Amino acid sequence: MFDRIVAPLLVTLMSEWAIGWLFGFRKADYVLAIFAVNSITNPLLNYGVRMASRAGIAFSLPTLLVMELAVVLAEAGMYMMALSATRKGRLAAFSFSANLASFLAGLLLL
């Protein structure tokens, strides 16, 4: 369980929090939003990857990138709802940057 659920979530939380820090998102509401959003999307993404694999769907890097793009868009929308005082473009850029960092950090787990 740790290697399939907890480890990827921890890598995601730490890498996306670090990118948030670089974006200046240091106040409690930002940190809480980052942790809450990723606590939803990361397990769902990992579950989707696992279920696709079990269903015999040929899994490839393009498939994973499409799933990651869906996560970027979903997270950007959630951030825009949770942090409405922050410019939407900044939140979208953060979502993309944070997910890129998280994706690259996750490759280390493979």
CORWODA-V356335 format. One record per run of one state. SS is the DSSP state (H for helix, E for strand, C for the rest). FROM is the first residue (numbers start at 0). TO is the last residue. If there is no record, write none. Layout:
# CORWODA-V356335
ss->(SS	SS)
from->(FROM	FROM)
to->(TO	TO)
This chain:
# CORWODA-V356335
ss->(C	H	C	H	C	H	C	H	C)
from->(0	1	22	27	54	60	82	87	107)
to->(0	21	26	53	59	81	86	106	109)
